[in-house]
């Protein structure tokens, strides 16, 4: 299959390497000229995935039109808040029969649109598939066993994405719950910031386990309010991705939370970082979604207060613990 990957961060690069290694003719589009040049000439993304050798057949370009030309599968893996602009710029080059896979994770500012909805709105009349699950990019490139979910209302498109990505070390499950899979991938980043804050403040594993569990409950509650299946949040795109991002040392969102828990402001924690911690933007969008659907999300609210209102991180957990006692199951 002729494949184009739009976005050459760590995740986009890992997916492009996987597609190329599976024997697909694959071109990755990079915004940064040095990234495209390094992949093309040295088979390495030195800026975002240093030290990982990429498939020799993988091609790279700064020309989105050239990357998209003739592609039967287009994978979008840009930062969520840039996805619409980038997709719009390349829309005229996408073939009419292409399947569009969306690997970006987040909720768009203002519109509160999921990433698959952004793509469906900008690149119309094509099948769209959301791709999410517990997957650190460097482990995918290193061929550590990984499992993710491909979700679409078009069963044939989900199966096509499943088959093109599947390998001995990369297992893909299908789903028709696009909303649940997408929300799981977006909201887990907010919970990872919260977990990092708890760790940075100095609390231990009891606190982390409680926060992850109640965070999953909040994610599920919002998902159900938006029409998702609660069962999706018990799967790879829900609890799977949540546990990885809240506990893994490679998680940018968790590390951001650790720095804030230790006393850094949001500006200080973000300063000098080239990679994006998607949970920051998603925190604002999640707050708006919760308000729109009248869903109680105390952890998201607390993260928002700490990030944007200057609330003291060390006060957050005691305040959450002091909330009114209630039943655990209240969906």
Backbone bond lengths (Angstrom), bond angles and torsions (degrees), N, CA, C in turn:
res aa  C-N    CA-C-N  psi(-1)  N-CA   C-N-CA  omega(-1)  CA-C   N-CA-C  phi
1 X - - - 1.465 - - 1.523 109.34 -
2 X 1.310 116.69 142.55 1.459 121.61 174.78 1.522 107.49 -85.12
3 X 1.333 117.00 120.82 1.462 122.48 -172.85 1.527 110.83 -123.49
4 X 1.327 115.78 142.62 1.455 121.83 172.62 1.520 108.13 -123.63
5 X 1.320 116.45 134.91 1.460 121.62 174.98 1.522 107.21 -115.23
6 X 1.323 115.97 121.91 1.462 121.57 -177.08 1.525 108.26 -102.64
7 X 1.320 115.51 104.91 1.462 121.82 -177.01 1.509 110.19 120.75
8 X 1.327 116.46 117.63 1.464 121.08 -174.55 1.521 111.71 -115.42
9 X 1.339 116.38 37.28 1.454 119.19 165.63 1.517 108.91 -71.58
10 X 1.321 116.54 -169.76 1.459 119.90 -177.27 1.525 111.81 -60.95
11 X 1.338 117.48 -44.89 1.461 121.68 -175.51 1.527 111.26 -69.59
12 X 1.322 117.03 -46.27 1.454 119.60 177.17 1.519 111.96 -60.49
13 X 1.318 116.56 -40.72 1.459 120.71 178.95 1.519 111.48 -63.91
14 X 1.327 116.80 -42.23 1.463 120.52 179.18 1.523 111.17 -62.30
15 X 1.334 117.21 -42.39 1.458 120.77 179.59 1.527 110.99 -67.45
16 X 1.330 116.80 -39.96 1.461 120.38 178.33 1.529 110.86 -64.40
17 X 1.313 116.40 -41.61 1.468 120.46 177.90 1.522 110.86 -61.99
18 X 1.334 116.37 -40.61 1.463 120.77 179.34 1.523 110.41 -64.11
19 X 1.327 116.94 -46.60 1.463 120.57 179.53 1.520 111.14 -60.71
20 X 1.330 117.15 -44.43 1.465 120.54 179.80 1.526 111.43 -65.39
21 X 1.325 116.00 -41.03 1.466 120.14 179.68 1.522 111.80 -65.89
22 X 1.336 116.51 -25.69 1.463 121.18 177.38 1.529 112.57 -80.98
23 X 1.334 116.63 3.06 1.455 120.35 175.87 1.510 115.61 95.03
24 X 1.345 116.90 9.09 1.459 120.88 179.42 1.531 110.67 -88.92
25 X 1.322 116.22 143.27 1.462 120.98 174.97 1.525 107.42 -73.41
26 X 1.330 116.63 109.12 1.467 120.40 -168.00 1.518 111.62 -125.89
27 X 1.338 115.13 132.53 1.464 122.30 175.60 1.524 107.62 -123.94
28 X 1.325 116.80 132.72 1.462 121.30 177.24 1.522 109.44 -109.69
29 X 1.339 114.86 135.05 1.462 120.36 176.70 1.520 109.09 -97.21
30 X 1.349 115.70 128.82 1.465 121.65 177.78 1.516 109.36 -117.31
31 X 1.319 116.13 136.74 1.471 121.02 174.26 1.519 110.67 -68.59
32 X 1.326 116.46 -34.84 1.460 121.87 -175.36 1.524 110.46 -90.69
33 X 1.346 119.44 122.41 1.465 121.54 -178.90 1.528 113.53 -57.47
34 X 1.336 116.83 -38.21 1.470 118.62 -177.97 1.517 111.74 -67.76
35 X 1.339 117.09 -30.79 1.459 120.26 178.26 1.517 110.36 -68.20
36 X 1.332 116.88 -46.65 1.464 120.60 178.26 1.523 110.83 -60.98
37 X 1.321 117.12 -42.25 1.456 120.92 -178.74 1.527 111.58 -64.86
38 X 1.328 117.03 -42.76 1.466 120.03 -179.03 1.528 111.54 -66.36
39 X 1.335 116.80 -39.70 1.466 119.48 178.57 1.525 109.72 -67.03
40 X 1.329 116.78 -43.51 1.454 121.66 -176.81 1.528 111.54 -66.57
41 X 1.323 116.61 -42.40 1.463 120.24 -172.32 1.519 113.67 -94.88
42 X 1.333 117.48 -34.34 1.467 120.82 -173.33 1.522 113.30 -116.83
43 X 1.312 117.25 -4.04 1.469 122.27 -178.80 1.530 111.29 56.73
44 X 1.342 114.23 44.32 1.460 120.23 178.35 1.524 109.24 -151.90
45 X 1.326 116.80 138.55 1.458 121.81 172.86 1.521 106.71 -96.91
46 X 1.319 115.84 89.82 1.462 120.72 -171.62 1.518 112.50 -70.93
47 X 1.313 117.85 -22.03 1.458 120.39 -177.64 1.533 111.44 -83.06
48 X 1.330 117.67 -43.08 1.458 120.36 -171.13 1.535 114.59 -113.94
49 X 1.334 117.49 -13.30 1.461 119.60 -178.43 1.527 108.99 -147.30
50 X 1.315 115.48 52.01 1.459 121.52 -173.38 1.525 111.36 -61.37
51 X 1.326 114.97 142.34 1.459 121.32 175.46 1.510 115.20 87.98
52 X 1.338 117.41 -4.07 1.459 121.20 -179.42 1.531 109.70 -105.38
53 X 1.317 116.28 120.84 1.456 121.03 178.25 1.520 109.47 -79.20
54 X 1.325 116.33 130.90 1.456 122.00 -176.67 1.525 110.53 -101.36
55 X 1.315 115.44 163.29 1.463 121.11 -179.64 1.527 110.47 -56.07
56 X 1.313 116.88 134.81 1.468 121.15 -177.50 1.523 112.09 -66.39
57 X 1.336 117.41 -21.87 1.468 120.94 -179.53 1.523 112.87 -83.48
58 X 1.339 118.51 -11.26 1.463 121.94 -178.55 1.519 110.14 -70.20
59 X 1.328 116.59 127.81 1.456 122.13 177.92 1.524 109.50 -105.82
60 X 1.343 115.99 156.46 1.457 120.85 -178.77 1.518 110.24 -138.84
61 X 1.338 115.73 150.09 1.458 121.06 -178.77 1.519 110.14 -153.61
62 X 1.347 115.14 158.18 1.469 121.48 170.78 1.518 112.02 -97.11
63 X 1.318 116.57 -0.16 1.458 123.03 -177.67 1.528 108.54 -101.13
64 X 1.352 117.01 105.84 1.455 119.39 -176.31 1.529 111.63 -63.74
65 X 1.303 117.33 -36.26 1.454 120.71 178.54 1.514 111.90 -61.07
66 X 1.331 116.34 -41.69 1.459 120.50 178.90 1.521 111.10 -65.72
67 X 1.333 116.77 -38.06 1.463 120.03 179.06 1.522 111.31 -66.60
68 X 1.327 117.31 -38.56 1.460 122.24 -174.39 1.520 113.54 -81.33
69 X 1.305 117.69 -19.81 1.459 121.22 -171.62 1.538 111.48 -59.15
70 X 1.322 116.05 116.95 1.459 121.27 176.37 1.512 115.21 78.04
71 X 1.333 118.47 4.23 1.468 120.39 -175.81 1.525 110.89 -71.49
72 X 1.319 115.56 131.24 1.468 121.86 175.79 1.521 111.32 -87.04
73 X 1.322 116.30 -24.93 1.460 122.80 175.09 1.511 108.45 -128.36
74 X 1.338 116.56 127.12 1.458 121.56 174.88 1.522 107.67 -116.71
75 X 1.324 116.32 124.23 1.458 122.56 179.76 1.525 108.21 -109.22
76 X 1.326 116.40 121.21 1.461 121.06 178.39 1.526 109.04 -98.76
77 X 1.340 116.00 124.25 1.464 120.85 -176.97 1.522 110.96 -139.69
78 X 1.331 116.18 39.21 1.459 120.98 178.68 1.529 109.99 -88.03
79 X 1.326 118.54 164.82 1.468 119.57 169.82 1.527 109.93 -54.75
80 X 1.315 116.68 141.96 1.465 120.85 -170.00 1.522 113.47 -59.09
81 X 1.329 117.84 -38.70 1.460 119.71 -174.44 1.526 112.57 -78.66
82 X 1.336 118.18 -5.67 1.465 122.50 175.30 1.520 111.73 -107.53
83 X 1.321 117.35 -3.99 1.459 120.61 -171.71 1.522 112.39 -61.14
84 X 1.327 118.16 -46.75 1.463 120.27 -175.97 1.532 111.21 -60.67
85 X 1.311 116.24 -46.70 1.469 119.71 -178.17 1.527 111.31 -61.62
86 X 1.324 116.02 -43.85 1.461 119.93 -177.58 1.527 110.88 -69.87
87 X 1.338 116.94 -42.03 1.461 120.27 178.87 1.527 110.83 -63.48
88 X 1.325 116.66 -41.01 1.464 120.34 179.57 1.521 111.05 -62.49
89 X 1.331 116.45 -39.78 1.464 120.48 -178.45 1.523 111.94 -64.46
90 X 1.323 117.20 -29.56 1.468 119.46 -177.22 1.508 114.93 -104.12
91 X 1.330 117.96 -1.72 1.468 121.57 -170.53 1.521 113.30 -56.28
92 X 1.313 117.84 -38.83 1.467 120.53 -176.32 1.519 112.66 -68.56
93 X 1.330 117.24 -15.09 1.467 121.06 -178.86 1.524 112.89 -94.99
94 X 1.346 118.08 -5.76 1.466 121.26 -177.52 1.524 108.91 -81.81
95 X 1.324 117.63 127.77 1.460 121.38 -179.02 1.529 110.87 -65.10
96 X 1.309 115.98 154.05 1.463 120.98 -173.80 1.517 113.00 -66.41
97 X 1.349 118.18 -23.89 1.462 120.88 -176.81 1.530 112.83 -101.73
98 X 1.322 117.48 7.08 1.462 120.12 -175.24 1.526 111.53 -69.38
99 X 1.331 115.76 144.45 1.462 123.03 169.23 1.526 107.23 -92.38
100 X 1.325 116.43 134.54 1.460 121.26 -177.28 1.534 109.42 -108.73
101 X 1.321 116.62 117.34 1.463 121.96 177.37 1.520 108.40 -105.70
102 X 1.327 116.50 132.74 1.463 121.13 -175.04 1.520 108.83 -114.32
103 X 1.335 115.43 111.52 1.461 121.41 -179.33 1.520 112.14 -104.08
104 X 1.334 118.04 -2.80 1.464 121.49 175.20 1.524 108.79 -70.02
105 X 1.334 116.48 145.19 1.462 121.06 -177.48 1.523 109.71 -122.96
106 X 1.323 116.01 123.55 1.452 119.17 178.58 1.511 111.06 160.85
107 X 1.329 115.13 -177.77 1.463 123.60 175.85 1.521 106.13 -129.71
108 X 1.316 117.28 126.51 1.457 121.03 -172.58 1.526 111.64 -67.40
109 X 1.322 115.20 138.04 1.465 121.22 174.93 1.519 110.35 -60.15
110 X 1.294 116.45 145.38 1.458 120.86 173.60 1.514 112.70 80.60
111 X 1.322 117.00 -65.94 1.467 120.87 -177.99 1.524 112.06 -76.56
112 X 1.341 117.69 -24.70 1.460 124.87 -173.70 1.534 111.21 59.20
113 X 1.325 115.93 28.94 1.464 121.52 -179.64 1.527 110.51 -80.56
114 X 1.333 115.51 143.03 1.456 120.68 170.57 1.522 108.68 -72.79
115 X 1.318 116.41 160.43 1.461 120.47 -173.54 1.531 112.50 -64.35
116 X 1.325 117.96 -35.74 1.463 119.47 177.06 1.524 111.06 -66.00
117 X 1.329 117.10 -33.14 1.461 120.43 177.21 1.527 111.12 -69.89
118 X 1.316 116.51 -36.40 1.462 120.23 175.76 1.531 109.95 -59.50
119 X 1.329 116.44 -48.52 1.461 120.66 -178.60 1.524 111.11 -66.12
120 X 1.322 116.93 -42.86 1.468 120.16 179.39 1.524 111.15 -61.29
121 X 1.328 116.70 -32.38 1.455 120.69 179.34 1.514 113.84 -76.45
122 X 1.322 116.58 -30.05 1.466 120.44 -176.30 1.524 113.36 -96.07
123 X 1.325 117.14 -31.19 1.476 121.69 -179.54 1.527 105.80 -122.10
124 X 1.295 116.54 84.64 1.464 122.12 -166.01 1.532 112.63 -78.47
125 X 1.334 113.51 159.03 1.470 122.92 170.94 1.520 113.40 64.37
126 X 1.321 117.06 32.32 1.463 122.36 171.97 1.522 109.18 -127.22
127 X 1.312 115.99 154.38 1.461 120.34 175.09 1.520 109.21 -70.30
128 X 1.330 116.41 135.50 1.466 121.90 -177.79 1.523 109.08 -120.68
129 X 1.336 115.79 136.19 1.466 122.93 -177.28 1.524 108.55 -128.11
130 X 1.323 117.66 128.04 1.461 121.75 174.15 1.518 109.91 -89.13
131 X 1.324 116.38 133.60 1.466 122.07 -177.56 1.522 108.55 -119.63
132 X 1.334 117.19 122.15 1.460 120.18 -177.16 1.520 109.96 -156.41
133 X 1.320 115.36 162.56 1.456 120.93 178.83 1.518 111.20 148.69
134 X 1.324 117.84 173.53 1.469 121.86 -176.25 1.523 111.74 -72.92
135 X 1.323 116.37 108.38 1.473 118.23 -170.53 1.524 111.55 -160.09
136 X 1.317 118.20 95.15 1.454 121.23 169.68 1.529 108.27 -73.73
137 X 1.320 116.26 133.63 1.458 121.27 -171.53 1.523 113.03 -59.62
138 X 1.339 117.03 -45.04 1.466 118.02 -175.40 1.528 112.15 -67.40
139 X 1.333 117.28 -26.38 1.456 119.59 177.10 1.523 111.13 -76.03
140 X 1.332 116.67 -31.80 1.466 119.66 174.46 1.524 110.11 -64.29
141 X 1.335 117.05 -45.20 1.465 121.19 179.16 1.530 110.90 -65.41
142 X 1.322 116.53 -34.91 1.465 120.74 178.66 1.528 112.19 -78.74
143 X 1.333 116.53 -0.39 1.461 123.32 176.21 1.523 113.10 66.94
144 X 1.328 115.81 35.71 1.457 119.24 169.23 1.528 107.74 -74.87
145 X 1.320 118.54 138.70 1.468 119.88 -179.58 1.523 111.60 -54.31
146 X 1.332 115.96 128.67 1.463 123.66 -174.03 1.517 109.07 -140.00
147 X 1.332 117.14 145.89 1.458 121.42 176.75 1.521 109.43 -134.15
148 X 1.334 116.21 134.01 1.463 121.73 179.74 1.530 109.03 -134.19
149 X 1.348 115.90 -177.00 1.460 122.20 -179.34 1.524 109.48 -125.98
150 X 1.335 116.22 138.57 1.459 123.22 171.82 1.522 107.29 -113.09
151 X 1.334 117.42 116.76 1.462 121.87 -173.07 1.517 111.21 -118.22
152 X 1.337 115.71 133.54 1.452 119.80 178.85 1.521 109.91 -160.40
153 X 1.330 116.00 152.58 1.460 120.47 170.99 1.524 110.84 -76.01
154 X 1.330 116.38 -12.75 1.464 122.97 176.53 1.525 107.81 -100.99
155 X 1.329 116.48 101.98 1.465 120.45 -174.69 1.521 111.72 -60.94
156 X 1.330 117.62 -37.16 1.457 120.53 179.89 1.512 112.32 -64.16
157 X 1.340 116.56 -38.98 1.463 120.10 178.79 1.523 110.89 -67.48
158 X 1.336 117.25 -41.12 1.463 120.25 177.27 1.522 111.08 -61.12
159 X 1.334 117.19 -41.14 1.464 121.07 178.27 1.521 111.18 -65.15
160 X 1.332 117.37 -38.98 1.460 120.92 179.03 1.523 111.08 -63.11
161 X 1.346 116.80 -43.02 1.465 120.66 177.98 1.530 109.75 -65.78
162 X 1.320 116.52 -41.21 1.466 120.71 177.04 1.524 111.12 -55.42
163 X 1.312 115.92 -46.87 1.465 120.55 -174.37 1.523 112.21 -72.22
164 X 1.324 118.39 -38.38 1.452 120.12 -175.16 1.531 111.87 -72.81
165 X 1.335 116.99 -29.49 1.465 119.88 179.62 1.525 113.44 -90.64
166 X 1.317 118.08 -23.16 1.463 120.87 -172.35 1.524 111.68 -61.30
167 X 1.322 115.24 136.95 1.461 121.93 177.03 1.521 107.69 -149.44
168 X 1.328 118.50 174.43 1.469 119.99 178.56 1.521 114.44 -58.72
169 X 1.355 117.30 -20.50 1.470 119.99 -179.27 1.529 113.01 -118.35
170 X 1.326 117.43 4.61 1.462 120.57 -177.15 1.521 108.15 -135.26
171 X 1.318 115.79 105.97 1.457 122.12 -175.67 1.528 109.50 -104.23
172 X 1.322 116.67 133.16 1.461 122.07 -177.67 1.524 109.06 -120.87
173 X 1.330 115.71 126.47 1.453 122.02 174.24 1.533 108.25 -102.38
174 X 1.328 117.38 153.41 1.456 120.68 177.64 1.523 111.06 -103.91
175 X 1.322 115.39 158.17 1.461 122.16 179.03 1.519 108.28 -154.14
176 X 1.343 116.31 155.15 1.461 119.60 172.15 1.527 111.70 -106.27
177 X 1.338 117.00 4.92 1.466 121.38 -179.25 1.526 109.85 -95.16
178 X 1.321 115.44 77.99 1.463 120.26 -176.89 1.524 110.83 -63.99
179 X 1.314 117.18 -42.80 1.465 120.96 -178.46 1.523 111.14 -61.38
180 X 1.321 117.56 -46.30 1.453 120.93 -179.53 1.516 112.52 -63.85
181 X 1.323 116.59 -45.01 1.468 120.63 -179.64 1.526 110.57 -64.07
182 X 1.319 116.89 -42.83 1.463 120.05 -179.45 1.529 112.29 -68.21
183 X 1.327 116.86 -44.53 1.463 119.22 179.46 1.515 111.52 -64.24
184 X 1.323 116.76 -39.11 1.458 119.46 177.24 1.517 111.45 -57.59
185 X 1.341 116.62 -46.07 1.455 120.98 -179.36 1.511 113.53 -67.00
186 X 1.329 117.06 -29.06 1.464 120.67 -179.56 1.521 112.25 -83.31
187 X 1.338 116.70 -50.32 1.462 120.67 -172.39 1.520 113.24 -71.53
188 X 1.313 117.87 -26.08 1.474 118.77 179.80 1.522 111.46 -61.47
189 X 1.345 117.45 -25.80 1.459 119.49 178.53 1.527 111.82 -68.97
190 X 1.334 116.80 -33.85 1.466 120.27 175.91 1.529 109.49 -66.34
191 X 1.322 115.77 -43.39 1.472 119.73 179.59 1.522 111.47 -66.40
192 X 1.321 117.24 -31.62 1.464 119.90 176.89 1.519 111.23 -66.85
193 X 1.339 117.31 -38.26 1.468 119.56 174.22 1.519 109.67 -61.41
194 X 1.333 116.53 -44.22 1.468 120.37 179.25 1.521 111.28 -60.54
195 X 1.321 116.75 -43.33 1.462 120.30 179.61 1.523 111.04 -63.85
196 X 1.327 115.87 -40.41 1.457 119.37 177.16 1.517 112.18 -63.39
197 X 1.325 117.13 -39.38 1.466 120.87 177.39 1.522 110.05 -60.72
198 X 1.329 116.64 -45.51 1.472 121.21 178.78 1.532 110.34 -58.85
199 X 1.314 115.82 -43.01 1.464 119.87 179.10 1.523 111.35 -66.98
200 X 1.344 115.89 -43.34 1.458 119.80 -178.80 1.513 112.98 -63.95
201 X 1.326 117.05 -35.44 1.463 121.75 177.60 1.523 111.22 -66.05
202 X 1.326 116.45 -29.27 1.457 119.86 177.24 1.508 115.35 119.18
203 X 1.333 118.03 5.62 1.458 120.13 177.61 1.531 110.40 -79.18
204 X 1.337 115.50 160.86 1.453 120.35 -171.74 1.518 114.66 -104.73
205 X 1.337 114.33 -152.88 1.461 120.93 -171.46 1.524 113.17 -69.99
206 X 1.335 117.79 -32.57 1.466 119.34 176.74 1.527 110.48 -57.73
207 X 1.326 114.88 -47.46 1.463 120.37 -178.42 1.520 110.90 -64.40
208 X 1.324 116.08 -41.45 1.459 120.07 179.92 1.524 110.91 -62.46
209 X 1.324 116.79 -45.87 1.468 120.50 -179.21 1.521 111.15 -62.54
210 X 1.324 116.71 -42.16 1.460 120.02 179.01 1.522 110.99 -63.35
211 X 1.329 116.67 -43.09 1.454 120.10 -177.60 1.526 111.16 -66.70
212 X 1.333 117.39 -43.80 1.466 120.32 179.16 1.531 110.34 -60.47
213 X 1.317 116.41 -43.85 1.458 120.17 -177.35 1.522 111.79 -66.72
214 X 1.327 115.99 -46.69 1.463 118.50 179.03 1.536 110.96 -71.39
215 X 1.311 117.03 -30.11 1.460 119.94 174.36 1.518 111.54 -62.63
216 X 1.328 116.22 -42.37 1.464 120.22 176.22 1.518 110.41 -60.11
217 X 1.330 116.17 -38.59 1.470 120.83 179.29 1.530 110.02 -62.30
218 X 1.329 116.96 -43.15 1.464 120.19 178.56 1.529 111.41 -64.04
219 X 1.334 116.32 -43.59 1.456 120.87 179.01 1.524 110.81 -58.92
220 X 1.334 115.59 -44.98 1.463 120.78 -178.79 1.525 111.11 -64.97
221 X 1.329 115.40 -41.40 1.463 120.18 -178.90 1.531 110.93 -60.99
222 X 1.320 116.83 -44.95 1.461 119.58 178.28 1.524 110.49 -67.45
223 X 1.328 116.34 -41.55 1.459 119.86 179.84 1.515 112.66 -58.86
224 X 1.320 116.45 -46.04 1.469 120.61 179.38 1.532 110.26 -62.41
225 X 1.333 116.80 -38.77 1.470 120.24 178.77 1.527 111.58 -63.64
226 X 1.345 116.65 -27.21 1.460 121.19 179.95 1.530 112.35 -93.77
227 X 1.337 116.70 3.43 1.458 120.17 176.03 1.509 115.48 100.55
228 X 1.329 118.40 5.49 1.458 121.71 179.13 1.525 110.80 -80.64
229 X 1.308 115.44 164.53 1.462 121.59 175.99 1.528 109.84 -87.44
230 X 1.324 116.69 133.76 1.468 119.98 177.43 1.516 110.90 -59.72
231 X 1.340 117.81 -31.76 1.461 121.57 -177.59 1.524 112.00 -62.90
232 X 1.325 117.15 -29.90 1.467 120.28 -179.82 1.523 111.10 -60.76
233 X 1.328 116.70 -35.42 1.461 120.45 -177.46 1.525 112.34 -75.48
234 X 1.325 116.92 -11.17 1.464 120.92 173.41 1.518 111.27 -90.93
235 X 1.343 117.08 2.76 1.458 121.66 -176.78 1.518 113.21 -107.23
236 X 1.329 115.74 -162.05 1.459 122.59 -174.55 1.524 113.12 -60.78
237 X 1.336 116.54 -41.90 1.464 119.95 -177.32 1.519 112.23 -77.84
238 X 1.330 117.25 -10.85 1.457 121.66 177.73 1.510 111.05 -105.09
239 X 1.325 116.44 -96.24 1.456 120.36 -175.71 1.528 111.80 -62.88
240 X 1.332 117.85 -32.71 1.469 119.81 179.55 1.509 111.97 -60.57
241 X 1.330 116.27 -54.23 1.461 120.75 -179.30 1.520 111.23 -68.10
242 X 1.339 116.48 -33.73 1.461 121.05 179.22 1.521 111.48 -62.36
243 X 1.325 116.65 -48.56 1.466 120.37 -178.91 1.527 110.59 -62.94
244 X 1.331 117.02 -44.38 1.465 119.89 -179.64 1.523 110.94 -60.20
245 X 1.316 116.63 -48.66 1.457 120.11 -173.35 1.521 112.47 -73.47
246 X 1.317 116.86 -27.65 1.470 120.41 179.36 1.522 113.01 -82.68
247 X 1.314 118.26 -18.85 1.469 120.06 -174.32 1.526 113.69 -119.67
248 X 1.329 118.14 -20.34 1.456 120.76 -174.59 1.515 112.88 -76.12
249 X 1.313 116.19 137.50 1.469 120.71 -179.04 1.523 111.92 -66.42
250 X 1.334 117.79 -21.00 1.466 120.54 -178.48 1.525 113.00 -84.09
251 X 1.319 117.88 -4.08 1.461 121.31 -175.97 1.525 111.38 -72.08
252 X 1.328 116.63 117.48 1.468 121.13 179.54 1.526 110.64 -65.95
253 X 1.329 116.78 -37.98 1.466 120.00 -178.48 1.525 111.18 -68.41
254 X 1.311 116.89 -43.23 1.461 120.01 177.13 1.529 110.64 -61.26
255 X 1.334 117.38 -43.66 1.456 120.28 -178.20 1.521 111.49 -65.78
256 X 1.332 116.51 -37.22 1.457 119.90 175.24 1.524 110.01 -59.60
257 X 1.342 116.22 -43.88 1.454 120.39 178.69 1.516 112.43 -62.54
258 X 1.324 116.91 -39.24 1.471 121.04 178.62 1.528 109.68 -59.22
259 X 1.324 116.89 -45.98 1.466 120.44 -178.88 1.532 110.98 -63.42
260 X 1.316 116.65 -40.51 1.459 119.68 179.05 1.526 110.71 -69.01
261 X 1.327 116.68 -38.47 1.458 120.55 176.68 1.521 112.48 -61.67
262 X 1.326 116.13 -28.44 1.461 121.18 179.03 1.523 112.72 -85.44
263 X 1.353 116.33 -1.97 1.461 118.53 174.13 1.506 116.45 120.09
264 X 1.332 118.64 -4.88 1.455 120.20 -179.90 1.527 110.49 -73.88
265 X 1.322 116.91 148.21 1.463 120.72 170.08 1.528 108.06 -78.32
266 X 1.335 116.75 168.39 1.460 119.83 178.47 1.522 110.46 -60.65
267 X 1.315 117.75 -43.75 1.469 120.72 179.63 1.527 110.72 -60.54
268 X 1.313 116.38 -42.23 1.470 119.69 179.64 1.525 111.38 -66.15
269 X 1.323 116.65 -39.35 1.462 120.32 -178.78 1.527 111.88 -69.65
270 X 1.333 117.16 -29.69 1.466 120.98 -179.51 1.519 112.87 -86.66
271 X 1.314 117.51 -19.85 1.460 121.59 -172.42 1.533 111.92 -60.27
272 X 1.319 115.48 130.33 1.456 121.01 175.02 1.514 115.14 81.33
273 X 1.322 118.11 0.61 1.473 120.71 -178.45 1.526 109.32 -93.20
274 X 1.313 115.60 127.36 1.454 120.54 -179.29 1.519 111.24 -86.09
275 X 1.324 116.83 -30.56 1.458 120.54 -179.54 1.527 110.04 -84.66
276 X 1.333 116.07 158.55 1.458 122.29 -173.34 1.520 110.62 -98.56
277 X 1.340 115.90 131.66 1.465 121.11 169.51 1.522 106.73 -95.15
278 X 1.334 116.39 96.77 1.462 121.87 -171.59 1.531 112.65 -61.03
279 X 1.331 117.27 -24.76 1.457 120.00 -176.06 1.505 114.57 -63.43
280 X 1.331 117.96 -23.66 1.464 120.27 -179.39 1.531 110.07 -64.77
281 X 1.323 115.94 -53.23 1.464 119.58 178.89 1.525 111.12 -66.21
282 X 1.330 116.75 -37.99 1.461 119.98 -177.76 1.521 111.59 -66.79
283 X 1.328 118.19 -28.90 1.466 120.55 177.10 1.521 111.03 -58.76
284 X 1.325 116.74 -44.18 1.463 119.98 179.03 1.530 110.87 -65.51
285 X 1.335 116.39 -44.48 1.466 119.78 -179.66 1.522 111.35 -65.55
286 X 1.332 116.75 -39.26 1.471 120.32 -179.83 1.525 111.02 -64.12
287 X 1.331 116.89 -39.23 1.458 120.08 177.23 1.533 111.07 -60.62
288 X 1.324 115.81 -41.40 1.463 119.88 -179.59 1.524 111.17 -69.49
289 X 1.334 117.44 -39.90 1.465 120.71 177.19 1.529 110.75 -63.20
290 X 1.324 116.48 -42.96 1.465 120.61 179.80 1.524 110.99 -61.68
291 X 1.341 116.16 -41.69 1.466 120.01 178.60 1.521 110.96 -66.39
292 X 1.336 116.47 -41.72 1.463 120.81 -178.85 1.519 111.65 -61.72
293 X 1.328 116.76 -36.45 1.466 121.03 -175.12 1.531 112.23 -105.73
294 X 1.331 116.68 8.80 1.467 121.96 177.03 1.532 111.53 54.70
295 X 1.331 115.37 51.48 1.464 122.07 -179.58 1.525 109.17 -111.99
296 X 1.306 116.79 130.20 1.461 122.37 179.63 1.525 109.69 -78.64
297 X 1.336 117.34 119.27 1.468 122.22 179.87 1.527 109.09 -134.36
298 X 1.327 117.93 76.06 1.465 120.49 -173.47 1.526 114.17 -63.99
299 X 1.329 118.06 -33.64 1.472 119.05 179.70 1.521 109.76 -69.36
300 X 1.322 117.22 -45.84 1.464 120.52 177.21 1.527 110.20 -59.08
301 X 1.328 116.57 -43.02 1.461 120.37 179.36 1.519 111.38 -61.57
302 X 1.330 117.04 -41.21 1.456 120.08 -179.80 1.526 111.33 -67.44
303 X 1.332 117.19 -41.41 1.465 119.95 176.89 1.531 109.89 -60.80
304 X 1.313 116.93 -41.61 1.464 120.64 178.80 1.521 110.72 -61.50
305 X 1.312 117.62 -43.46 1.472 120.72 179.55 1.526 111.19 -62.69
306 X 1.318 116.97 -39.74 1.467 120.56 -179.23 1.524 110.49 -69.85
307 X 1.343 117.41 -45.34 1.460 121.08 -175.79 1.524 112.19 -69.48
308 X 1.338 116.66 -42.75 1.463 119.72 -166.91 1.519 115.28 -114.43
309 X 1.336 117.36 -15.89 1.463 119.71 -176.58 1.523 113.36 -114.42
310 X 1.327 117.42 3.96 1.450 120.52 177.46 1.518 114.99 73.55
311 X 1.334 117.29 19.00 1.465 120.38 179.09 1.525 109.77 -67.50
312 X 1.309 117.23 140.87 1.464 121.66 -177.12 1.522 111.21 -69.47
313 X 1.327 116.45 125.44 1.458 120.88 -177.65 1.523 112.18 -60.84
314 X 1.330 117.12 -36.89 1.467 119.89 -176.56 1.523 112.89 -67.87
315 X 1.338 116.87 -14.78 1.463 119.95 178.57 1.527 112.80 -90.83
316 X 1.323 116.67 -11.17 1.454 120.29 -169.60 1.524 113.08 -65.72
317 X 1.337 117.08 -52.12 1.464 119.57 -176.00 1.528 111.69 -65.14
318 X 1.344 119.85 -46.87 1.473 118.56 176.36 1.522 113.15 -56.14
319 X 1.337 116.99 -37.15 1.461 119.37 179.57 1.529 111.26 -68.74
320 X 1.326 117.25 -39.21 1.463 119.86 176.15 1.530 110.71 -65.24
321 X 1.326 116.55 -39.16 1.468 120.32 179.95 1.525 111.80 -67.45
322 X 1.326 117.42 -23.93 1.463 121.26 -177.20 1.531 113.08 -88.60
323 X 1.340 117.15 2.04 1.466 119.21 179.04 1.533 110.47 -64.02
324 X 1.312 115.07 161.03 1.460 121.00 -178.66 1.526 111.60 -56.17
325 X 1.332 116.47 135.76 1.454 120.46 178.92 1.515 110.29 -66.83
326 X 1.352 116.59 145.67 1.446 119.82 -174.75 1.528 110.34 -157.99
327 X 1.305 116.84 174.11 1.457 122.24 174.44 1.532 109.40 -70.35
328 X 1.336 116.08 147.22 1.468 118.65 178.69 1.528 110.78 -68.30
329 X 1.312 117.78 -41.59 1.462 121.42 -175.80 1.522 109.69 -95.65
330 X 1.332 115.40 104.60 1.462 119.35 -176.61 1.514 113.14 -136.59
331 X 1.330 116.55 27.20 1.462 119.57 179.13 1.537 109.57 -63.17
